[in-house]
Amino acid sequence: MFDPRHWEQLLEPVLTALHEGRQQPGLTGVQGPTAAFALTLLIRAADDLPRSWLVVMDSDEAAATLFEDLRFFFEALRAPHDR
């Protein structure tokens, strides 16, 4: 069975950096839908932080694909849409 808490534990160092305001935390090395899934979990877990998110992609096509993947995971995990 799928358990997003497992992923949240893996992403804990980034989430801790966000909450502590240390530097500019980054998430590298994830690709495709995995990147969108990880970002959705981070945004959901950091919902109490008044931050904007900057995601850099290597092309407009990659950005559009990520956007669609994010939309899917936000709906599936019922994450807030206004972030």
C-alpha positions in Angstrom: 0.0 0.0 0.0 1.2 3.5 -0.8 2.2 5.6 2.2 3.3 9.2 1.6 4.8 9.4 5.0 7.7 7.2 3.7 8.5 9.9 1.1 8.1 12.7 3.6 10.8 11.0 5.7 13.1 10.9 2.7 12.4 14.6 2.1 12.9 15.6 5.7 16.3 17.3 5.2 14.8 19.7 2.6 11.8 20.3 4.8 13.9 21.0 7.9 16.0 23.5 5.9 12.8 25.2 4.7 11.4 25.5 8.3 14.8 26.7 9.7 15.3 29.2 6.9 18.7 27.9 6.1 20.1 28.9 2.7 18.2 28.0 -0.4 17.3 24.3 -0.1 17.3 22.4 -3.4 16.1 19.1 -4.7 18.1 17.6 -7.5 18.4 14.3 -9.3 14.7 13.5 -9.4 13.1 13.3 -12.8 9.7 13.0 -14.5 6.7 12.3 -12.3 8.9 11.6 -9.3 9.9 15.2 -9.2 6.3 16.4 -9.3 5.4 13.9 -6.6 8.3 15.0 -4.3 7.4 18.7 -4.9 3.8 18.0 -4.0 4.7 16.3 -0.8 7.2 19.1 0.1 4.6 21.8 -0.6 2.0 20.0 1.4 4.3 19.4 4.3 5.5 23.1 4.3 1.9 24.5 4.0 2.5 26.6 7.1 5.4 28.5 5.5 4.7 31.7 3.6 7.0 31.0 0.7 6.9 31.0 -3.0 8.4 28.1 -4.9 10.8 28.5 -7.9 11.2 25.4 -10.1 13.8 25.6 -12.9 13.4 23.3 -15.8 15.6 23.0 -18.9 12.8 23.7 -21.5 9.3 25.0 -21.8 8.2 21.5 -22.7 9.7 20.0 -19.5 8.0 22.8 -17.5 4.6 22.1 -19.1 5.0 18.4 -18.3 6.0 19.1 -14.7 3.0 21.4 -14.4 0.6 18.6 -15.6 2.3 16.1 -13.2 1.9 18.6 -10.3 -1.7 19.1 -11.1 -2.3 15.3 -11.1 -0.5 14.8 -7.7 -2.1 17.9 -6.1 -5.5 16.4 -7.0 -4.6 12.8 -6.0 -3.2 13.9 -2.6 -5.7 16.7 -2.1 -2.8 19.2 -1.6 -3.7 23.0 -1.5 -3.8 24.5 -5.0 -3.0 28.1 -4.1 0.7 27.6 -3.3 
